[in-house]
Amino acid sequence: MKIENIKINNYGNLENKEIDLENRINIIYGKNESGKSTLLNYIKNCFYGISKNKNGKTISDYDKYKPWGKEDYSGKLKYELDNGDEFEIFRDFNKKNPKVFNSEMEDVSKEFNIVKKDGVQFFYDQTNVDEGMFVSTVVAMQDEVKLDKQDQSILVQKLANLAGTGDDNLSYKKVMDKLNKMQIEEVGSDRSQGRPINIVRDRMKNIGFVLKELHQYQNDKKTNEDKKKEIMEMIGRLEQELELYNGISIIMLRKQNEEEKFTIKNDYVKQNDEKIEKIKMEKNVIEKSLEENNLRKKKIENSLNNNYEKNKKINSEKIENNFNNSENEKIINNKLKNNKINIKKYILILFFILIINILIFILNNNYLKNNLINIFNFLIIPIYLILIFILEKNKIKKLNKKIKLENEKMLEEINSKNEKLNYEINLLNKQIELLEEEKNKQEKEIESEQIELDNKIEVELEKLKQDFKNKLDVNKYLEEIENNNINYLINRKQEELNKNKLDMQAIDIQEKNTSKKLEEMVNLKEEYDELGERLHELEKRNNAINLTKELITKAYENMKNNITPKFTQNLSYNISKISEGKYTKVGINDEKGLIVENEYGEYIPAELLSVGTIDQLYLSLRLSMIDDMSSEKMPIMLDEAFAYYDDTRLENILKFLSDNMEGHQVIIFTCTKREKNTLDKLGFEYNWVEL
């Protein structure tokens, strides 16, 4: 494989630069900071792309080589494979993927594998050389050879690594040490403590104990779920019963309210009855008064038709007893009483007259003895009695006349009162009639409304029965309500419902606690499973590390037994040529690393050699590997690789490159003209390029 043309639009400090290269030796000359290393990186980045990651450096290659103040960041490279196929790569370094064109200028980018991270892998597909191998063998960078004496052991180690593992940055011993350390730190062992696998196992053991204790909560959860289901069913039934009771209560309350209206109306009817009774009583009193008046009237009329004695007797006895409440009757009675008093008085006077007569008679017979006086004395009493009789008869006659007048007056009054009483009785009868009509009307209304209410209640109860048709037997509850106060039943059901709800809350609290424990259990199970997966991963990791160690050991042994001898043979040949036979044999052992046989036959560690000799070994080892890493004859790119070479060593290495690296394109980057002068001296052809 050979690079034919390099075209740089903008890359680092290089701008509008185009370089043609030839098949054999090419010398790219430029002063320090002129862009030689930049050009070498450009070639590498054209093949493999440029990274935006720092990868341990202070600045990424993308940022390091991005031109200042310019949008364009691109270039093109043309190369030819050993089979004659030519390709051109166009890179816009702002983009991940390049455009690859064949000799027919067709874009063949999609014909190669694409890796998501790195983009189109065209160069690896063509050469089977990745970027790491390219840098380790094909390219010898400036910073790898500019070492002072104290750093030469680093380069020696690189030589040993390259000879032992095929990678100058990879030491078998260090790799095994790192793998062992990584195995302990990232995995651990049965005897280690505080390592991942020990932490995982201990945690899984502890979780196992806790899960065993928490297992009881699963049984509690099942018990609580069954009990909760039972209580929920009970609550549902009680709520239905309460709903039914409340529905019945509403109907009964509505009925009660309506019946209270009936009560008011019945009270009104009752009040009418009371009024009627009261009026009837009042009527009875009036009728009685009327009857009494008629009786008085009759008696008065009888008294008017009877004689004086009868009147007198009536007036003195019956009238006195029957008419005491009348004012006229009182007057008559008083007169009769006065008359009685006069009679008594007359009798008393008669008694005194009689006594006087007796006394006169005695005195006259004893002393006077006058017969006239005796006759007169005996006539006084009859005369007195006759006078009294006449006076009293006149008096009674006048009195009877007056009584008659009074009775007639009383009859008029009685008749007047009777008319008034009859009028009042008629009014009362009318009131009774009206009240009874109103009462009958109210009773009919009450009866009609009662029937209507009963029908309405029946309809509502029937609707309630339909609502609870598939839930509860309404008739059963109606019978229960007939025997119990509905408010009592509602309160009892409410208490029972509240109790069940409290039980439900208690179960919820217990369930919450159980859920927390089960959640903890679930989390622990998840953690246990995750730890199991982690343990499995650690065991896989441990097995992978063991397998890696085994494979590396086998590869290392295979390298030592098969490849390393070939490398050391090639290396011995190369170093012998380069050093003009001073060092003819190079070997590697596990104890001392890279060893070299000097001209006296003594094996000495490579680190005891001069820096220049070590540089020769390093370059020789790279050159000895270059033909085995790819089927393509890869170009050799050397950036200030001969800085520590004296003129003899420089002449020898250039001869070696010209004579032994046939088919390989050699590109030498240098800031001096030593290589040019030496090639001119040796008469070798070369392509000279100045930056």
NUNU-126862 format. One record per atom (N, C-alpha, C): z, x, y. Coordinates in steps of 0.1 Angstrom, whole numbers, plus 5000, padded with zeros to 4 digits. Last residue first. Example, Ala and Ser with C-alpha at 12.3 -4.5 7.8 and 13.67 -1.06 7.14 Angstrom:
507151284978;507151374989;507951295000;507851324943;507851234955;507851324967;
! end
This chain:
503550825216;504050705223;504050725238;500850965199;501850985209;502250855215;499851065167;500050945176;501150975186;497651215144;498651235155;498651115165;497351255111;496951165122;498051175133;496251555093;497251455097;496751365109;495551815070;495151705079;496251605082;496852145069;496852005064;496351905075;497352405076;495952355075;495752225069;499652515081;499352505067;497952455065;499652505109;499752635102;499252625088;499652225112;498452305117;498452445110;502152175101;500952125094;499652195099;503652305121;503752345107;502552295099;503052155144;502752305143;502752355129;504051905136;502551925140;502152075138;506751955133;505951905121;504451935124;507452035159;507552135148;506752085136;507451895182;506151925177;506152025165;509951625183;509451765185;508051785179;510651385176;510651405191;510251555194;509051175151;509751295156;509651305171;508351015122;508750995136;509551115141;505851005099;506951085104;507151055118;504650845071;504750825086;506050895090;502450865045;503650925050;503550905066;501350675017;501150695031;502550755037;500750804985;501750744994;501350775009;498850944971;498750794971;499750724980;501051204964;499651154964;499651004963;503251374968;503351234971;501951174973;502651644964;503251564953;503351414956;501451764986;500951794973;501451694962;502751665009;501251675009;500751684994;505351705004;504851565007;503351565005;505451975000;505851884989;505251744991;504852065026;503952105014;504152005003;507051965039;505751915042;504751945031;509052115027;509051975025;507751915028;508352385034;508452345020;508352195018;508552375062;507252405056;507252355042;511352315064;510352225069;508952245063;512352555053;512652425046;511652315051;511452725073;511052745059;511252615051;512752635096;511252645095;510752645081;515452425086;514952535093;513452545091;516552095092;515752185084;515352305092;517851895105;518652005101;517852105092;515751715111;516451775122;517251895118;513951565096;514051715094;514851785105;513851295102;514451335089;514651485087;513051135123;513851255126;514551305113;512350905099;512750905113;513651025116;509850845078;510950935080;511150945095;508550645053;508750655067;510050735070;506050615030;507250685032;507450705047;504750315014;504650425024;506050485025;504450264978;505050224991;504950345001;502250164958;502550294963;503050274977;503449894938;502749944949;503150084953;505349844919;504049874914;503149924925;508549994927;507449894929;506149944923;510250184920;510850064925;509749954927;509350424912;509850334901;510250204907;508550584933;507550534924;507950434914;511050644945;510050554952;508950504943;512750824935;512950684931;511750594936;512251064946;512151064931;512250914927;512751024973;511351044968;511151034953;515551014972;514750894976;513350904971;516051274964;516451164956;515751044959;515051424986;514451444973;514751324963;516751345006;515351305007;514651314993;519151454995;519051314998;517651264999;518551724994;518851654982;518651494984;518151785021;517051805011;517251724999;520651735030;519551655035;518351665026;521951945017;522351805013;521251715018;520852155030;520552145016;520851995012;521852115056;520452115054;520052095039;524652145052;524052015056;522552005053;525252335021;525052315036;524452185039;527552234995;526352285000;526252265015;529752104986;529952244990;528652304996;528951864977;529551864990;529852004995;528051914951;527051904962;527651904975;529852154932;529752014938;528752014950;527952364910;528852354921;528752204926;527352564883;527352424887;528452404898;525452874883;526752804884;526552664889;523153014882;523452934870;524852864871;522353134905;523153214896;523553144883;521252934920;520353044915;521053134905;523152644910;522652734920;521752844913;523052314902;523152444896;522452544906;525252054914;523952134916;524152274909;526451724911;526651864910;525251934910;528051424921;526751504922;527051654921;531051394903;530051324911;528751404910;533151484888;532851554901;531751494909;533451284868;534551354873;534251414887;531051174859;532051084865;533151164872;528151364871;529151324861;530251244868;524751454875;525851364879;526851354868;522651734886;523251644876;524351554882;519851944890;520851854896;521351754886;518452264892;518952154884;520052074891;517652454910;516652414900;517152294892;517552604940;518352504932;517352434923;515552784946;516952824948;517952734940;512952714944;513652764932;515052804934;512252624969;511552734964;512352804953;513252374977;514152494980;513552624974;511252204969;511552214983;512352334986;511252254941;510052274949;510352294964;513752174935;513352314931;512152344940;513851924942;514752014950;514352154947;512051814923;511751804938;512551904945;513251864899;511951914902;511651924917;515651724903;515751874900;514351934903;514651464905;515351524916;515351684915;513551424880;512651424892;513351494904;516051454867;514951534863;513951544875;517451244879;517951384880;516851484877;515951034870;516051064885;516551204887;516251054843;514951064848;514951104863;519051024841;518451144837;517051164842;519250754852;519750864859;519151004854;518050594831;517450614844;517850734851;519650634807;518250624807;517550654820;522450684811;521750724798;520250724799;523050574835;523350714832;522650764821;522050314832;521550404843;521850554840;523650234812;522250244809;521550334820;526150244825;525950334813;524450344810;525550054845;525850194849;525650294837;525149834829;524049884838;524250034842;527749824818;526549844809;525349894817;529149784842;529449894833;528249924824;527949554850;527849674859;528149794850;528749384829;527349404832;527149534840;531549394832;530949434820;529449464822;531849304858;532249434855;531649484842;530749044854;530149134863;530549284860;532648944836;531248964831;530549054840;534848954852;534849034840;533449054835;533948774871;534248914875;534249004863;533648544856;532448604862;532648744866;536248504848;535248534837;534048604844;537248454873;537748564866;536748604855;535748224879;535648344888;536148464880;536748064859;535348094859;535048224867;539348064867;539048114854;537548154853;538947944892;539548074891;539248144878;537947694883;537047784891;537547924891;540147604869;538847624862;537947714870;541847584891;542147674879;540947714871;540447394905;540747524911;541047624900;540747184887;539347234891;539447374896;543447164888;542847194875;541447254878;543747104915;544347234910;543647274896;542646864914;542046964922;542447104918;544446734897;543046754892;542346864900;546646764913;546746824900;545346844895;545846614935;546146764937;546146834923;545646374922;544446434928;544646584930;548346354915;547246354905;546046414910;549446344940;549746454931;548746464920;548246114949;548046234957;548346354948;549445944931;547945954931;547546084938;552145974937;551646004924;550146034924;552045884963;552446024961;551946074947;551445634956;550445704964;550745854963;553745574942;552445584934;551345654942;555545594963;555645674951;554345694944;554445394979;554545524984;554645624973;554645184961;553245224965;553345364971;557345154960;556645194948;555345244951;557745074986;558345204982;557645254969;556244844984;555844944994;556445084990;557644714965;556244744962;555844854972;559944664979;560044744967;558644794964;558844504999;559544635003;559544724991;557844304983;556944384991;557544514995;560244204972;559244274963;558244354971;561344114996;562044214988;561144284979;559343915002;559544035011;560344145004;559843744980;558543814981;558643934991;562343664985;562143734973;560843814974;561743525009;562643645010;562443734997;560143334997;559543425007;560343555008;562043204982;560943274975;560243364984;563643105003;564243194993;563143274986;561842935015;562343055023;562943155013;561542744995;560342824999;560842955006;564042644994;563542704982;562342794986;564142545020;565142645016;564642715004;562142355018;561942465027;562942575024;563242184998;561942254995;561842375005;565342085014;565642155001;564442234997;564041975035;564942085038;565242165025;562741765021;561941865029;562841995031;564841615011;563941685002;563141795009;566041535035;566841615026;565841695016;563941385045;564341505052;565241595044;563941175026;562841275026;563141395034;566541095005;566141105019;565041215020;565640944973;566341044981;565741044996;564240754960;565640774956;566340874965;561740764971;562440634972;563940644969;561041014966;561340994980;562140854981;560340984939;561441074943;561941044957;558040834942;559240774935;560440854938;556441014955;556840894962;558040824955;556141204935;556941244946;557341124955;554641054917;555841104912;556741144924;552341004932;553140894928;554540944924;551141254934;551741204946;552641084942;550941524916;551041384913;551841314924;548841784930;550141724927;550041574924;546041864927;547141954930;548441904925;543941694927;543941794917;545041894919;544741514948;544341464935;544441574924;545541534974;546341614964;545941574950;543741364986;543741504991;544541594981;544341124973;543041194971;543041334975;546841084984;546741094970;545341164966;546141045011;546941165007;546841184992;544740805008;544040935013;544741055009;546840645001;545740664991;544940784995;548340655024;548940715011;547840735001;546640525041;546940675044;547540735031;546540275029;545340355030;545640505032;549240205032;548640205019;547340295019;549440195060;550240295053;549640305039;547639975064;547340105070;548140215062;549039765051;547739805047;547339945051;551439765067;551539795052;550139835047;550339695091;550939825090;551039865075;549439435085;548439535090;549039675088;551839315080;550839325069;549839435073;553039355105;553639405093;552639425082;551439195121;551439345123;552139415111;552038945110;550738995110;550639145111;554838925116;554338915102;552938975100;554738945143;555439055135;554939045121;553338715149;552838845153;553438955145;555238525139;553838535134;553238675137;557338585156;557538595142;556138605135;556338515181;556738655178;556838675163;555938235177;554838325180;555138465177;558538155173;557538135162;556338225164;559538215198;560138275186;559138275175;558138045215;558038195216;558538265204;559137805204;557737835204;557437985205;561837835211;561437825197;559937855195;561637835239;562137955232;561737955217;560737575243;559937685247;560337815240;562837425232;561537405227;560637525230;564937505249;565037525234;563637525228;564037405273;564237555271;564237585256;564137135267;562837195270;562937345268;566837105263;565937075252;564637135255;567637165289;568037255278;567137225266;566636935303;566237075306;566537175295;568136735290;566636745289;566036885292;570636805299;570336805284;568836815282;570336765326;570636895321;570336915306;570036485325;569036575331;569136715326;572536415315;571336385307;570136465312;574136495336;574236555323;573036535314;573236325356;573136475358;573136545344;574036085344;572636105348;572336255349;576836135343;576036115330;574536135333;577536135370;577636265361;576836245349;576935875376;576235985383;576336115375;578735745359;577335725357;576535825364;581135845370;580835875356;579335855354;581035735395;581035885394;580635925380;581135465388;580035525396;579935675394;583635465376;582435435369;581235485375;585235525398;585135625387;583935595379;584935295412;584435425418;584235525407;586135125394;584735105398;584135235404;588735235396;587935235383;586435215386;589435175422;589335315418;588535325405;589434905421;588434975430;588235115426;591434875403;590034825400;589034895409;593534975417;593035045405;591635005401;593734785437;593334925441;592835005429;594434575422;593234575430;592734705433;596834675412;595734645403;594334635410;598334685436;598034815429;596834785419;598434425443;597734525452;597334645445;599934345421;598634285424;597834375433;602234495425;601334515413;599934455415;603234375448;602934515448;601934555436;603634125440;602734155451;602234295450;605634175422;604434115417;603334135428;607634295437;606934375427;605634315422;608434075452;607934195458;607134285448;609233895432;608133865442;607533985448;611334035421;610133995413;608933965422;613134065442;612534185435;611234145428;613733805446;613133885456;612434005450;615033755422;613833675426;613033755437;617133925423;616133945413;614833865416;618533825445;618033965445;616933985435;619233585435;618433595447;617733735447;620933655414;619633595411;618633595423;622933795430;622133865420;620833785417;624033595447;623433725452;622533785442;625533405434;624133375438;623333505443;628133495432;627333475420;625833455423;628933495459;628933625451;628033615439;628833235465;627933325471;627733455464;630933165448;629633105446;628533195452;633033305459;632633335445;631233275442;633133205485;632833355483;632433375469;633832955478;632532985484;632133135483;636432985470;635332945460;633932975466;638733225475;637833135482;636633115473;640833405471;640833275463;639933175470;642033635481;641433535490;641333395483;643233775459;643833775472;643233655480;642233725434;643633775435;644133755449;639633635437;640533565428;642033605430;638633835454;638733695458;639733615450;638834065439;639634055451;639733905456;637133985418;638534025415;639334005428;634733945432;635333845424;636733865421;634334195443;634534085452;635233965444;633934335419;635034375428;635334265438;631634205410;632834205402;634034235411;629934275431;630234135428;631534125420;629834545429;630434485441;630734345438;628534555404;629834615406;630534555418;626134445412;626934385401;628334435402;625234625430;625534485434;626434415424;624734845413;625834855423;626234715428;622734735397;624034775391;625134785401;620734695416;621334585409;622634615402;620234965421;620834875432;621434755426;619235025396;620435095401;621135015412;616934865396;618034845386;619334905390;615534975417;616034835418;617134815408;615035225407;615935215419;616435075420;613435155386;614735225383;615735205395;611435065402;612134975392;613435035389;610535305414;611135185422;611835095413;609535455393;610735505400;611335385408;607335305386;608435315377;609635365384;605835355409;606235215406;607435225396;605335615407;606235575418;606735435415;603635605385;604935675384;605835635395;601535475396;602235415385;603635475383;600835675415;601235535419;602035465408;600035875397;601135895407;601735765412;597835755385;599035795377;600235815386;596135735407;596635615400;597835645392;595736015412;596335925423;596935805416;594536095389;595836155393;596536065403;592235955389;593135925379;594535985382;591036085410;591435945412;592435905401;590536335398;591436325410;591936185412;590836375363;590136315375;591136305386;592436465343;591536565350;590836505362;593636255331;594436355339;593636445347;592836045315;592136085327;592936175336;594435985292;592936015290;592336065303;597035925299;596836025289;595336075289;596735725318;597535855321;597135965312;595535535303;594835605314;595435735318;597635475285;596335535281;595635605291;599835405304;599935485291;598635555288;599335265327;600635345326;600635435314;596935145324;597135235335;598335325333;597534995302;596435095301;596635195311;599534845313;599834925301;598835035299;598134725332;599234805336;599534895324;596234595319;595834705328;596934795331;597934425306;597134515298;596634625306;598834295327;599734365319;599034475310;596434185338;597234285346;598134365337;593734175314;594734125324;595534235330;590434335312;591734295307;592634235318;588234435324;588134295318;589434245313;588834685332;588534585343;588434445337;589234815308;590434795317;590134685328;586634825300;587534745292;588734715301;585635015318;585034875318;586034775311;587135225310;587335175323;586835025324;586135255284;587535225286;587835165300;583535325290;583835215282;585335165284;583935565305;583235445311;583635315304;585135715286;585835685298;585335555304;582935745269;584135685264;585035635276;581135865286;580835725281;582135655276;582536105289;582236015301;581935875296;582336195263;583636165269;583536075281;579636235261;580336135252;581636095258;579236425281;578636295282;579236185274;580736625269;581136575282;580536435284;579036655247;580436615245;581036555258;576736745260;576736615252;578136565250;577736975270;577336875279;577336735272;578237105246;579337085256;579036975265;575737115236;576737045229;577937005238;574437275254;574037135253;575137055246;575737505249;575837455262;575537305262;574737535223;576237525226;576537455239;572137555229;572537445221;574037425223;572137795243;571737675250;572237545243;572937965223;573837945235;573437815242;570837935206;572237895201;573137875213;568838035222;568737895217;570137845213;569738295225;569638205237;569538065233;569638375199;570938375206;570938285218;566938355195;567838275187;569238265194;566138545214;565738405216;566638315208;567238765201;567738725215;567338585218;565638765180;567038745178;567738695191;563238835192;563338705185;564838665183;564039085201;563638985211;563738845205;564439205177;565639185186;565339085196;561839195168;562839115161;564139095169;560839375186;560339245187;561339145180;562239595178;562339555192;561939405193;561339605152;562839585155;563039535169;558739665156;559039535150;560539505153;559139925166;558539825175;558839685170;560140025143;561040025154;560439925165;557840015128;558839925124;559939915135;556440225140;555940095141;556939995138;558140435132;557940405147;557440265149;557940415105;559240395111;559040355126;555340485102;555740345097;557040315104;555440745111;554640645118;554940505115;557240835092;557640835106;556840745114;555640805069;556840725070;557340725084;553640995076;553240855074;554540765075;555141215078;554441175090;554041025088;556141235052;557041215063;556341165075;553741285038;554441155036;555441125047;553241535049;552341425051;552941295049;555541665041;555341645055;554341535058;555141655013;556341585019;556141565034;552741805012;552741665008;553941595014;553742045022;552641985029;552541835025;555642095002;556042075016;554942005024;553842124981;554842014980;555341984995;552442344989;551742224987;552642104987;554542524990;553842495003;553042375001;555242534963;556142484973;555542444986;552842644953;553242514949;554242454958;552942894966;551842814968;552142664964;555342994956;555242974970;554042874973;554643014929;555742924933;555642894947;552643204931;552243074926;553342974930;554243414941;553143364949;552643224944;555843454919;556443404931;555343344940;553943544900;554743424897;555343364910;553043774914;552143674910;552843534908;555443914914;554843874927;553843764924;555743964887;556743884894;556243834907;553544124883;553744004875;554643914883;554044334901;552844254903;552944124895;556444434891;556444374905;555144284906;555544534867;556544434867;556544364880;553744724876;553244614868;554244504868;555444894891;554344824898;553844704890;557144984870;557644904881;556644824888;555245144857;555745024850;556344924860;554845324877;553645254872;554145124865;557345444879;556845364890;555645284886;557445614857;558245494856;557745394867;556145844866;555445754856;556045614855;557546024880;556945914887;556245804878;558246204861;559346124867;558746004874;555746314856;556546254845;557646164850;555146414881;554346304876;555046234864;557046634881;557146524891;556346394886;556046794861;557346744860;557546624869;553446854872;553546784859;554946724857;554046994894;553546854896;553646784883;554947234882;555847154890;555347004892;552447314870;553647294862;554647204869;550847344892;550547234882;551647204873;552247554904;552147424911;551847314902;551747754886;553147714889;553147574895;548947764887;549647734874;551047684877;548547844913;547947714908;548747674896;549848094914;550247984923;549847844918;548348234896;549748214893;550348094902;545848234908;545948164895;547448144892;546548374933;546048234933;546248164919;549848534930;548348534931;547848394929;552448544926;552048514940;550548524942;552248804901;552948694907;552448674922;550748894869;550848904884;551748784889;550248854843;551448934846;551648944861;547948714841;549148654835;550448724839;546448764874;546548774860;547748714855;544048694901;545348724895;545348734880;542048614921;542348544909;543748564905;541948764944;541348634945;541648554932;543449004937;543748924950;543148784949;542349074912;543849054914;544148974926;539649084918;540149004907;541648974908;539549274939;539249134942;539749044931;540349494924;541149454935;540849304938;538149504907;539549494901;540449444912;536049534925;536149424916;537549394910;536749774937;536749654945;536849534936;536549944915;537849934922;537849804930;533849904910;534749864900;536149854906;532850014934;532549874930;533549824920;533750274932;534250184942;533950044939;532250354909;533750354909;534350264920;529650314918;530150244906;531650244906;528650254951;529350344942;529950264930;526050204972;526750134961;527350244951;524350304990;525550244996;526450184985;522150384976;523050484982;524350434988;521450274945;521650224959;522650324965;521350354919;520050324925;520250274940;523650454908;523450314908;522150264913;523450734908;524250664897;523950524896;521950814929;521550874916;522250784905;523250684950;521850664948;521450704934;525850794948;525650654946;524150624942;525351064954;525851024941;525650874938;524351034980;523451094970;523951054956;526650924992;525350844991;524450904981;528251144989;528551024982;527350934981;526951315007;526951354993;527351224984;527351185031;526051185026;525951225011;530151225032;529651085032;528151085026;530351495034;530851435022;530351285021;529451545060;528551575050;528951515036;531051535082;530651405076;529651425064;531551795090;532651715085;532251585078;529051875100;529551935088;530651845082;527251585112;527851715114;528451755100;524151425108;525551435104;526051575107;521551275109;522151345120;523651345118;520751115088;520551265086;521251335097;520950855095;521450895082;521351045080;519950795119;521350805119;521950845105;517150775113;517650885121;519150905119;516350665080;516650645094;517250765100;513950645058;515050735061;515250735076;512550405038;512850445051;514050535051;512350355010;511150385018;511450445032;515150335003;514250424997;513050465006;516750155017;517350255009;516450365004;515049975029;515750055038;516350175030;514049845006;513049905015;513850005024;516349744995;515649844988;514649924997;516849545014;517749645011;517149765005;514549385014;514849455026;515849575023;512849424982;513549354992;513949445003;509849444965;510849524972;511549444983;507649334954;508849324947;509949414952;505249314968;505649444965;506849444955;504649034972;503549134970;504049264964;507048904975;506148864965;505048964962;507949054998;508649064985;507749024973;506148955016;506149095013;506849125000;506648675018;505348725014;505448865009;508648465020;508948595013;507648665009;509448285049;508448315039;508648455034;513048255053;511748215056;510748255045;515848285049;515048395055;513548365058;516948035041;517648125051;516748225057;515047925024;515547845035;516147945046;512248095014;513648085013;514248025025;509148044999;509948025011;511448015008;506448224984;507748154983;508448154997;503048164996;504248254991;505448164991;501148005006;500948054992;502148134987;501547955032;502147865023;501947905009;500048165045;501548165045;502148075035;497448205049;497848195035;499348195034;494848135069;496348135069;496848105055;492148355069;492648235065;494248245065;490548585074;491348525085;491848385082;489748705052;488848605056;489448535068;491948865045;490848935051;489748835057;494648635054;493948725045;492748785052;497648615073;496248585072;495648685062;500648455080;500048555071;498548525069;503048415104;501748365099;501048475092;506548385098;505348445103;504148375099;509448195106;508348225097;507148285104;511248165128;511748225115;510548275107;510648275162;510548175151;510848245138;510748475179;511548355183;511548255171;508848645171;510248675166;511148565171;505948585157;506648535169;508148545165;503848785140;505248745141;505548705155;501248805117;501548775131;502948715132;499849025095;501048945098;501148925113;497049045074;497549065088;498748965090;495749215046;496549105052;496949145066;493549295019;494049325033;494649195038;493349434988;493449314996;494149355009;493349664972;492249654983;492349524991;495349714956;494249654950;493049624960;497349814972;496649904964;495449854957;496949635004;497649664992;496749754983;497149705039;496249695027;497049725014;497849555070;498149645059;497249615048;498749505104;497749495094;497949595083;500749305125;500649425117;499649405106;501649205158;500949185146;500849315139;504149025179;503249135176;502549105162;506548915204;505648905192;504849025190;507648745226;508448835217;507748845204;507448615258;506748665247;507548765239;509148585280;509148485270;508548535257;511248825296;509948785291;510048685280;513648945304;512848865314;511448825309;513549205280;514249145291;513249065300;512749145245;512449195258;513149125270;515049195219;514349095227;514049145241;516449375205;515049405207;514349305215;519049265204;518849405208;517449435212;518749005194;519149025208;518949175213;518049075168;517248985176;517549005191;520049235158;518749295161;517849205170;523249165176;522249135165;520949205169;525849385183;524849295188;523749275177;527749515169;528149465182;527149365187;527749435134;527349515145;527749445158;528249255114;529249365116;528849455128;526049075116;526249155104;527149275106;524948925136;525449055140;525649145127;521948735132;523348755129;523748905132;519348715135;520048675147;521548695144;516948945122;518148865120;518848835134;513448915116;514548975124;515748885123;511248995088;511848915098;513048975105;510049165070;511149095065;511748995076;507749285083;507749255069;508849155065;508549315109;507349245107;507249195092;510849465106;511049325110;509749245108;509649725100;510549655090;510649505094;508249765124;507549755111;508349685101;510449765142;509349665144;508649645131;511749995134;512449865132;511449755133;509850185143;510250175129;510850035126;509950135171;508750105163;508950095149;512550215176;512150075179;510950035171;512350485171;513250395162;512950255164;510650535193;510250575179;511050485169;510950515220;510650395212;510350415198;511950705236;510550665239;510150545231;514350825233;514350695240;512950645243;512851155233;513951065230;513950945239;509251145230;510451195235;511651105231;507151125202;507651075214;508951135218;504751085176;505551175185;505951095197;504151035144;504350955156;505251035165;501851145121;502951185129;503051105142;500951075089;500851025102;502151075110;499251165060;500351195069;500051145083;497050925048;497951035044;499151045054;495650715060;496150705046;497250805043;496550625094;495650675084;496350675070;496950375120;497450475110;496450505099;496850285154;496150295141;496750405133;498650075176;498550205169;497750195156;499249945208;498549935195;498350065189;501249765230;501049895223;500349865210;502549585249;501049605248;500749745242;505549755248;504849645254;503349685254;508849845239;507449855237;506649735241;511549805241;510949865252;509449895250;511349505222;512249615228;511649665240;508249395223;509349415213;510149535219;505249245227;506449275234;507549285223;502949325211;502849255224;504049285232;501749565191;502949515196;502649455210;500149635161;499849585175;501149515180;499049865139;500249805144;499949765159;497149905109;497149885124;498449825128;497649985082;496450025089;496550015104;499750095057;499750025070;498550075078;499250055022;499150135034;499150045047;500050084988;500050005000;500050095012;
! end
